[in-house]
Amino acid sequence: MTMKIKKWIFLIGSIFLFSAQAQSLTKITQIDFLGTKDPQEIFIQGDSALEFETQENEQDKQIILEIKNAKFINYSLGRKLDTSSFESPILLISPYEIKDKNEVRIVIQLREMIKIAVNKENNSLRLSLPAIKNLPPTEPIEAVVAAKEQPLEHVAEEKADRLKVFIDTRSTKRFIGRPIALKFRDADIGDVLHTISEASGFNIVLGDDVKGKISIALVNVPWDLALDTILQTMRLGAERNNNVLRIVTLNTLATEKQEQLRAKQASEAAAPLVTRMFQISYANLSDLQATVSKFSSTAVGGAGGAFVQVDNRTNTLIVRDIAENVDKIKKLIEILDTQTPQVIIEAKIVEASENFKRQINGTLGLARGGVGKNQWIAGFNSGNPLDGLIGGALSGGASGIFSTKDEAGKLSEGGGGFGWSPTISSIIPSIDRLNAILKISEQDNEVKIISAPKTVVLNKEKGSIVSGTPVLVPGTTIIPGVGPVLTTTVQEAKLGLDVKPTVTNDGNVLLELEIKRDIPFPLGGSNTGIATRKLNTSVVVESGSTLVIGGIYTLDIKKNSQGFPFLRKIPIIGWFFGGEDGTNEQTELFIFVTPRIINEKEAGLT
């Protein structure tokens, strides 16, 4: 038989076994309280015979009924039955289904402990108990009954948790206990503390020296605040032992602590010493020695001969102490002797600029005589427009478009021109020609620069990276007897990153940053200056995340219009009597930073 077939047989057998166990469980179909009968009854019905056990919890006034191999037929049977309004010794009935044990547990909370008779009839159980006539008024401490309704194995654990909360709240002064009312006049302190014990739901043990009378009137006050106030008033101290709160006088508590300390020191002094050597990989030996010494016997005047020494040659820490302290020191060294976090930091400086220029202007003139004669000229916006043409003879009605600079320098480089020089002597006898030139030019520039300095730095250490470009910067020097003299100096246009990272325990990085980006900038002519982009800041960034830590956006729009008054504003034709130009400049600067811890696991941060 192969291994695969065996596995299938085992799986199928497990399924059948589980199904058989599920089918064999007794289903509880009914849980009722018959409070009008005498004697009163708790009635439990199942679909088959019920196997049960009973337990008595006298301290909390509870009877616990455990029904074996059983479950609820539906979840509504898990509701709690509040019977406090009946003339009954029962206050509350709390059914539970414990699935991992295939068990149904019913906790019966009593006013006072009594015996309950359990009768088994076929598939049912009847718990009989006598009714109680003329019940006394409900005491204030019965408000804590709901806190006692849990199964028995959870009671001690919950009480221990409450005690822990009480010990913590004494230091924080944030009291969260159930509100209670206390009114006593010249009452014995033991009786008052017993009442708070009932309200809080845990055990209190009083020392023999806890004596005295107290008068107190508190209404709707948390029980832990009331207990803390009474302890302070009566100069009492408290210490927790699992789910028991022990209360003694402060003097007794201080004396016991001193005796325990002396006993511990005597025990340590008599204990044998052991010597251990610890190889240190990353921590500073001197700093580690100072820290570890505070946890050794030498710090508390314990075992004689104990010491903590270092050997710098082998980078070893030598510890001689009792075995208990050596084990503690070993754990301490394992925590402290870890790699220092290393952070790789990448900054990106993105610069983008767009520059757009447009220029439109024209000239218009009248000429008498041939080309180049210029016997009579009427010019608009730049004198004789005929000089704006290429200078060659143009026949009447000739026209041309030019894309190069002409003789008179009227056309802009990279632009274009339209020239028109028709003969109009037949229309106006005294004028031979109409000379016209229209000049149009546009310029569009786009620049994108990305700079990305990157460096690796140890935690809490400073790191920097710089790249420089030499630039000749003009200046002036005063020479005695001569006066100011123009000079030039060599300066550096720097791209730099200065950073100091601090790694936090939650995996973030606190960065102290200085990012600098210098660029050569033309000042006109042959002169050059340095334009600076610089950022100083402190930020917190998650490891591996990118953060935009700075940005500058500028928009510069300029428009200029000039020419012959009034005529220059006529649409299209006005360009021959004037001109207009404009520039549109946009610049954007963004700075990004990305830190990443490259040894999280080795540094103990994961």
C-alpha positions, 0 to 999 in steps of 0.5 A: 500500500503506497504512502498516498493511499494511506494518507487518503484512508487516514483522512477519510477515517478522520472525517467519519470519526469527527462526524460520528463524534458530532452526531453523538453529542447530546443536544440541549433543547430547553433551559427554563426557570420555574419561579412560581412553583414551590419548590422552584425549579431549573428545568433542563431538557436534552434529546438524549440522556444527560451526563453531569457534574456539579461544583460549588464555589462558596466564596463567590456564592455559585453552583456550577453544573457541567453537562458532558458531551453536550451542545446547544441546539441553537444559540438562543439557549445561551441567553442569561436568565435574570431571576433577581425579581423572584422571591428566590435564592437565585439571582442569575442563571448563565448558560455557556457552551464550551466547544473545545470540551464538548461541554455545556456549563450553567453557572447559578449565582446565589444570594446565599449558599444553599444546597440544591437537589438535582433530579434526573428524569429520562432526558431531563434534569430538574434542580429544586430549591425552596422559595424565600419569603420576605427578602431583605432589600438589595445591598449596593454591592449586588451590582457586581453580580454580573462580574461573577457570572463567568465559568469557574476557571476564568474567575481567578484570572479575571480577578488577577487582571483587575488587581493589575489594573488597580496597581497601575491606576494607583500610579496613573490616577486614572480610575476606571472601576465600577461606581459604588456607594459607601456610607459608614460612621466610625466603622472598623477599617476591616469591615469597610475594606471587606465591602470594597472587596465584594464590590471589586470582585477580588480577595483582600487579606488584611495584616494584623496591624491594620486597625482603626475606625473610619467615617466615609460617605462616597456616592457613585465613586469608582471602587478603585478610587475609593480603595486608593483614598482609604489606603492613603487616609489610613496610611496603608500599603498594598501589594498584589499576589496573583488574585489576592491584594494584601494590605498592611501598614506602610511601616510594615511594608517598608520593613518587609522590603528592607528585610527581603533586600537584605536576605537577597544580598546575603543569598547573593553573597553566599552564592558561587561566582561564575565567569563569562566572556562575551565577544562584542561585535558592534557596541562600544566597549566602554559604554557597554561596560558602564551599562552592564555594571549597573545590573551586576552585583557590584551595583547593589553591594552584592557578591564580593569579587564580582566585576565587569571588565573589558579587553580592548585587544580582543573586543571582549567583555569579561563578567564575573558574577552569580549565575542569575546576574550573568544570565540577565547580563547575557540577555542585555548584551544580546539586545544592545550588541546589534548593528547600528542602523545604516540609512541610504538617502537619495535626494532628487532635485528636478528643475524644469523651465519653459521660455517662449518669445514672440515678436511682430512688427513692420514698416511702411513707406512711400518712395519717389524714383527708382530702387535705391534712388530714394529721391522722396521717402515717407516712412513709418516705423523705421525710416525707408522700408525699401532698405529693409528689402535685399537691395536688389531691383524689384519690378512693380508688384514684386514681393518676397518672403525672407528667412535670413538677415538682410543687409540693413539688419531689419529682419531678426535671426530665426524669424521671417519677413514679408516684403512688398514693393509695388509701383503705384505711379499710375495711381499717385503720379508723384509717388513711384513705389509703396514699400512694405515689410512685415517681420515675425519671429518666435522662440520656444525653449524647454529645459529639464534638469534632474540632479540626484545626490545619494549617500549612505550614513550611519544612524545619528552620524553626519554625512555629506556628498558634494560635486562642484563646477568652477565658474569665473565670477567678475568682481571689482578690486580697489587698488590704492592710487589706481582705483577700482579695477575689474577682476575675476575670481574662481568660485564653485557651483556646488551640488551637495547633500548634508544629512544626519539621520536618526532611526526611530523604533517604529522604522521611521527616519528623522532627517536633518537635511541641507540640500544645495544646487548651484548653477552658473547664470549669465549676467550679460556680456561675458559675465557669469554669476551663480544662482543658488537653490538651497533647502534646510529642513528636518522631516520624518519619513517612513523608510522606503517612502519618498517625500516632496520636501520643497518646491518653487514655481515661478511664472514671468509674463512680459508684453510690450507694444509700440508704434504710431499712435492710433494707427498701430491699433488697427487689426493686422494693418496696424503691424505696419505702423508699429510692433509688439513683442512678449515673453512667457517664462515658467520655472519649476523646482521640486526636491524629493528625498527617499531614506531607506534603512538597509539593515533593519533585521541586523539592527533589531528593528524588525 
